[in-house]
Amino acid sequence: MMLQLLSSLLLVALASGCGRPSYNPSSRVVNGEDAVPYSWPWQVSLQYEKDGAFYHTCGGSLIAPNWVMTAGHCISSSRTYQVVLGEYDRAEEEGPEQVIPINAGDLFVHPLWNSNCVACGNDIALIKLSRSALLTDTVQLSCLPPAGDILPNEAPCYISGWGRLYTGGPLPDKLQQALLPVVDHEHCSRWDWWGSSVKPTMVCAGGDVRSGCNGDSGGPLNCPAADGTWQVHGVTSFVSAFGCNTLKKPTVFTRVSAFSDWIEETMASH
């Protein structure tokens, strides 16, 4: 009976099909590189409208057919947004893109997010799409980790996004990825690292030649789970004021598993 139950649960998990890209991410890594097209199929480009055109501002993750998770600091109530799914090369119309408008009342920033205190945490937001995404081999859902899940030091996670290629540098057209090993809280909160700026509700990753940069904000920290799926453990939050690639200043992410209840409640009540 137990085996039957387990196998039926497994079938449900596989049928819900999160975290399994049709196009496998490449394992070779340098100082950030072009991602394999559509290998992070839950990655979205969050864009804002200015003078009739839309511009990339942040990343995000598709966590349900009609919900995107991003960072609180990516959202301004005075702006109009759209989300682009199935995006790879932003300079070209490649075919799989799905552009979905966002209604003004469907932006939900964590109530404790304070833009004057990034180090206070709670840098997370949910966006309800005006229509559900069509799930295809290029647009898929991310898996989220179990509530409270903490990654071990040096867990091999990937950041992905269209953020600047280096401090003050250009935004790339093609989606970038980089391997950012996790730095556990004990290391990351040392005085010569991030000190008290890093809270237990955050995840640090990287801290050497690879890092997140402006424009990656809100995007996923993709980490492999034991069952072969990828889980989004982090929402890109902040980097060092001294620049994106600063030694002992890993990229800091909002730890998704610390906000499981808020995510579930927000989605259930809207």
N, C-alpha and C positions, 0 to 999 in steps of 0.2 A: 504493500500500500504506500509506504513511504517513498519507495523508488518511483512508483507511479505518479505520486504527487510531485516529486522533484522533476521528473521528466516532463510533466505537464507545465510546471512553472517555467522550465527551461524553454519549452515551446512558446510560451507566452512572451518570454523575454526576447526570443529570436524573432517572433512575429512582430513585436513592437519595433524591432529593428533600429535601435539607436546605436550610435557609436561604431558603426561598421562601414567604413568607406568602401565604395565599389572600386575606387582607384587607390591603391595602397600608397601611403606616404613613403617618400624615399628615406633611407636610413643614413645616407651620407650627409655630413654636415660640415659646413665651414662657418665663417662669420656671418651667418644668415645667408639664405640662398633662395632662388625661386622654388616655390613648392611644386610638387607634382600637381598638374591641373586637377581640381575637384577632389583632392585627397583629404581636404578638411571640409566636407560638404555641408556642415552646419555653420560654417563661417559666413557672416553677413557683413556688408558694408552699410553703415548707418550714414545717411546723407541729409544735409540740411539745405533749405531753399534760400537763395539770395539772388535778387534781381532776375527771377524767372528761371534760374538754372540751379541744379543740385550739385553739392560738393561733398566729397567724402570727409567725415569728421572723426568717426570712431569705428571700431569693430563691434561684433556682437556674436552671440551663439543662438541658433534656432533650437529651443528646448521643447517646443510643442508645435504642431502645425500652424498655430496662430499666435505664438509667443516667442519673443526674442529677449535674451538676457544681455545687459550691457552694464556700463559703469554709471553711477549717479552723476559724476562730473561731466558726462557726455550730453546730458539733457538740460535744455533750457526751455522753460515754458513759453518763451516768446518766439520760439522758432517753429518752423514747419519741417517735418521730417518725412523721409521715405526710407525703406529698407530694400537693398538689392541682394537677392539670393542667387546662388549658382553663378557667382561672379568669379573670374580669375584674372583676366587682363583688362584693367579698367579702361584702357585706351581703345579697346575693340569690342564691337558687338559680336559675341561669339555664338549666340543662339540659346544657351541654357538659362540666361539671366531671367529672373522674375523680379519685377519692380512692383513693390506693394506700398501704397500710401499709408500714412499713419494719421488717424484722427486725433485732434488736439487733446481730447479727454482720455486718451488711452496710453498716457505716459505715467508710469508709476515708479517714482524715485523712493528709495527707502526713507521712512519718516525721520530717521536719526542721521541721515547724511547732512553734513555741514560743509559747504564749499569753502569756508574759511579755515577748516581744520581737516585737511586730507588725512593726517596721521591719526585722527579720531576713528577712522574706519567707516563702515557702513556704505562704502562706495559701490553701490549696486542699484540697478534699476531694471524694471521689466517693461516691455513695450508690447501692447496687444496690436496685432496686425489687423488691418481693415478687412482682410479676407485671408483664409487659410492658404498656406503655401502648398503647392503641388509637390509631393515627395517623389523624387526621381533618382536616377543614379548620381546626379550632380547636386541634388538638394536633399539632405537627410537631417534627422534629428540628432542632437548630441545626447549622450547619457550624462546624468549628473551623479556624483558620488553619493554613497549613503550618508545620512546626517552624522555629523561629528567626525567623519573620516579624516585622519591626518596622514599625510604622506611621509615616508621615511626620508632621511637625509640622502641626497643624491639620486632620488627617484628621477628617471629619465623622461622629463616632460618637454613638450614643444610649445613655443609661442608661435602664433601665426597672425599675420596682419599686413596691412598696406601702410604701416607707419614709416617714418623717415628712415633712410638707410644709414644715417649717422647724425650726430647732433647738428641741428641746423641744416641738414642736408635735404635732398629732394624726396618727395613721395614716389615710391615705385609704381609702375603700372601693374606689374604682376604680383600676385600674392606671395609674400615671403614667409619663410619659416626658419626657426633656429632651435637647436637643442638647448634647453635651459635646465640643467640639473637642479633639483630642489635643494634649498639651503634651509635646514630645519630651524625652528624658532629659537632654539638654544644658541645656535651660531649667529643667526641673523640679528638677534637682539643684543649682541655684545656691544660694548661701548664704542669700539672702533669700526663696527659695521653700521647697522641702522639704529642701535640703541633703543630707546623707548618709543621711537617713531613707529616701530613695528609692533602690532598687537597680535594676540593669539588668534584673532579672527582674520588674519592675513596669511598669505603664503609668499615666501621669497623664493626666487629661482634665478640662477645665473650668477652674475657678479664678476665676470671676467671680460673676455672680448665679445661676448654675445649678450644682447639685452633687448628689451623692448624700447620703443622710442615714440615720440609724439605721433599720434595717428593710429597707433596700435591699441590705444586705450579702449576699454570695454570688450576687447576681443578675448578669445579663450586661451587658457593654459591647458593644453591637451595632454593627458597622462594615460599610459596604458594600464588597463585593469587585468587581473589574473585570468579572466575569462576570454581575453583576446579583444575585448572592445576598448574603445577610447572613452575616457570620461573627462568632462571639463571641470577641473578642480579649482580654477582661478579665473577671475575677471581682471584684466590688466588695469592697474590703478595708478601707480606712480613710479618715476625713476628719479635718480639723483639730480639736484639742481646744477651739479657740476658737469652734467652731460649724461648721455644715455649709457655709454660703456665706461663705468667707473668701478675700479677695483673695490671690493668689499661693500659695494652698494648694489646688491642684486635688484632686479626688477621686482616690485612688490605688487601682489595681486590680492583682491578680495577673496577670502577662502569661501568657496561656494557651499561647502558642507556645514558652515557656521550659520547659513541663512536658509536652510532647507524649509523650516516652518514658515518663514515669511514668504518664500517663493510659492509654496503650496497654497497658503491662505490667500495670497494676492490673486493667483490664477483662479482659485475656486470661487472667489467673491466677485469676479468681473467676467 
